[in-house]
Amino acid sequence: MTPRFFLFVFGLAIGSFLNVVSLRYDPEQFLFKKSALGGRSACPNCQNKLKWFELIPLLSFLFLRGRCKNCHAKISWQYPLVELASALIFVFVPHFLSNLPAIKLLNLSVVSRWPLVISYLLVFLTLLLVSLIDIRLRLIPDEANLLLVLIGFALIFLLPPNPGGSLFSFSGSFALLFGLQNNIWLNRLLAVLFGIVFYGLLIFITRGRGMGLGDLKLTAALGVVFGWPDILLLTAFSFIIGSLFSLPSLVRKKRGLKSFLPFGPFIALGAVTVFFFAEDLMRLYFSFFHG
């Protein structure tokens, strides 16, 4: 069996854990409070304690045909979808990083590469958890933002400059067009300030109806992770994706974007887009200006 298979299976298990954390999270308590994570899982409808064979990630949902074995109530699609999303994160993030030209230029050893991989895995797992909680409760836990900031500081030390002296960016060489690519601390400071000022203005203009303080704090935290100009692209992609999801409902019901879905998941999708596609999309964008 290949390493990717084991990563996929491990990712399924982590996804199951994230489901538990997101569904048991109480805003009045610590995000990873032990008492909230302990205890056996039960059917949310009949409260029947689940047996071991009902807890196998993804497979249990398929074997039970999406229904509780005891009361036959439908099982939420959140469970298999989150487990699958987590598994795909574990497969594609390491694969992408190991083949990214900018990472290859850094000439990192295998030992140096794995802390980098683990850091980005934690980033996207945290964003997955944030999205689930934001959808359910319309809030983003401060603990998750703090975790992203800590990961961002770790990445500052894990990512040495490119051989040419410029900073690492998922935008590739296009990042040089936006400036501030020689000092990583000023770069991250600008990224954080961008998140604070941009969302701060949106909150002020819309009086909190369009965006919330949680969106501001999440983007500022991701500024430490992604830096400048990736945070700018991340924000742009977030709004584009959010518009594509919400525009039909906006036209039909004439309600605000925040009335339909919290924005945290779109910020997370913007981060995914930057991570995997930023350089290709930038290349496509500038190709229109060069014929």
N, C-alpha and C positions, 0 to 999 in steps of 0.2 A: 504494500500500500504506500502511496506517495505521501510526502509531507503535507501537500495541499489537502488531502483527504482528512488527515488528522486535524489540520487547522480548521477545516469545515465543521467537523464533529465538535471540536472544542468551542467553536464559535456558536454552534447551536445551543450548547450548554450555557454559555455566557448570555445568549439572548434570552433563555428561559429565566436566568437570574435577573436580567434587566426588567423583564415583565413583572416579576415579583416586586422589585424595588419600586417601579413606577406605580403599580396598583395599590401598594400598601403605604405609599408616601403620604405623610400628614404634614402640611405646611407648618404646623406648630412644633414639629419635632425635627431632630437632625436627620438629614437625608438617608444616611446609612446607619441609623440607630439599630442596635442589635436586636432589641425586642420586636421591632417591626419586621425584621428579616427572618427571625426564628419561627419555629412552628411548622407543622405540615400544611401543605396546600390543600384547599378544599374547593368544591364546586360553589361558585358565587350564588347559585340559585337554590340548591338544596342543602348546602353546607356539609355535604358528605365528604369525609376525608379521602383524598385520592390515594390509590395504591401505587406501588412503584411502577407498574407497567402503564399507568395512566400519566406518568410524568416524563416519559421519554420524549425529548424535544422533537417536534415535527411529526415523528412517526405515530405517537399516541393520537394526535389529531386526525391523522389519516385512518388509522385502524378503527377509531371510534366514530369515524365519519362525521366529525365535527359536532358530536353530541355527548352529553354526560352519560356515562354508563348506568348511573343510578336513576336519575330523573328524566333523562333524555332531552334536557334543555340544550339549546344550541350553545356551542362554545364560541366565544368571540374569535374572529379572524385575526385579532391582534396577536394572539399567542403564536401561531405558526409564522405569520408575516415578520414579526420582530425577531424570532429565532432565525429565520432565513436571512433577514437583513444583517444580523450579527455574523452569521456564518460567512456571508459574502464579503463583509468587511475583513474578516480574518484571512480570506483567500486573496482578495484583490489588492489590499493595501501593501502587504509585503511584496507581492509580485510586481506591482507598479513601481514601488520605490527601488527595487533591485534593478529595474530596467530603465529607470529615468536617467537620461543623458546627464543632467545636472548633478545627480548623485554619483554617477560614474566618474565625472570630472573631479569630484572630491577625493577619489581614490581611497575610500574608506576600507579598512579591513573588515572581515566578517564580524569580528568581535565588536568593532566600533559601529557597525551597521545595525545590529539588533537592538541596542537601546533606542536608536532612531525609529526603527520599525515599531517597537513597543509604545513609544511616545505617541506616534500618529494613530496607532490602534486605540489607545486610550482617548485621544481626541474625538475620534468618530464614535466610539462607544458612549462617551459622555454626551455627545450631540444627539445620539439616538435616544438616550435616557431623557435628556432635556425635552426632546420633541414629544415623547410620550406623556410626560408630566404636563407640558404646556397645553397639549390637546385636551387632557382630562381636566386640568384645574385652571388653565389660563394663567399660569405663573411659571417662572423659571427660578429654581432654587439657587440661592447665593452660593451654596456649597459647590454646586456644579461649576459656576463661574470661577470660583476660587481655584478649583482643581484645574481648569483650563489655563488659568494664569500661571500656576505652578508648572504645568507641562510646558507652557510657552517659555518660561525662564530656563527650563531644562534644555529645550531645543536651541536656545541661544548659545549654549555651551557645546551642544552636540553637533551643530552645523557650522563647520569652519567656512571661511570665505572661499569662493571659487578661485582657481589658479590666477585669474586675471585681477583678483582683488575685490571684485564686486560680491555682494551678499547673495546667498541662495534665495531663489524665488521660483515659485511654480509658474510664473510668467516667463521664465527663461530670460533671454537677453532683452526682451521687451521691457523688463523692469527698469532698465537704464533710462528709458524715455521719461520716466516719472521722477527721476532724481533720488537723492538721499540713499545711495547704495554703497556708501563707504564706511558708515558708522552704524553698527547694529543697534546701539542703544537709542540714538536719535531716530533711527528707522522705526523701531518699535514704539517709541514715544509718539511719533507722528501718527502711526496706525491707531493707537489707543485714542489720541485726541480726535482723530477723524470720527471714530465711532461715537465718542461722547458728544461732539459738536453736531454731527449730522442728525443723530437720533434725538438729541436735545432740542434742536430746532423743530423737528417734526412733532415732538411731544408738545412743544410750546404752541406751534401753529394750530395743531389739531386739538389742543387742550386734552390730550391723552386719549382721544377717541380713535386716532389712527394707529398709534404705537404706544407701547408701555415702557416703563423703566426697565423691565426685565430684558427687553430687546436691546436697549442701550447697553446694559451691563454685559450681555452676552456678546455683542459685537465688539465692545472694548476689550473683553477677555480674549476674543479671537484675534484681535489686533496684536496681542503679545505672541500668539501662536503663528500667525501668517505674515505679519509685518506689512510694510508698505512696498508696492502698491496692491498686493494681493487682497488686502482688506477692502480696498476700493472696488476691485472686481467682484469680490464676494458679495458686497452690498448690492452692486448692480445686478448680479445674477439672482440674488434673493428676490429683488423686486420684479424682475422679469418672470421668474418662475411663479411667484405669488400672483402676478397678474394673469398668467396663463391659466392658473387653477381657478381664480376667482372672477375673472372678467364675465363669463357667461351668467353667473349668479348676480353680479353687480348690475348688469344690463337688465336682467329679468326682474329682480326684486328691488333694485335701486337702493341698496343698502351699502354701508361702508365695508371696506376690506376686512376690518377687525371683527365685524359682525359674524363672519362666516368661519374663519379659522384663525387661531393665534399665529403670530408671525414667526415664532421660534423654529418650527419645522422648515420654513422657507429659508431662514438663515442657515440652518443645517444643510439643506440642499445646495445653497450657494457655496458652502464650504466644500462639499463633495465636488461640485462643478469646478471650482478653482483647483482643487487637488489633482483631479484627473484630466481636466480639459483646458486649463487656463492658457497654456502656451499655444495649443492648436487653435483655440478660438481667437486669440490675439493675432495669430498668423493669418487666419481667415479674414479677420476684420481689416487688417492693413493691406491685404491683397486687393481689396476693392479700390484702394487708392493708387495702386500701382498697375492697374489694368490686368 
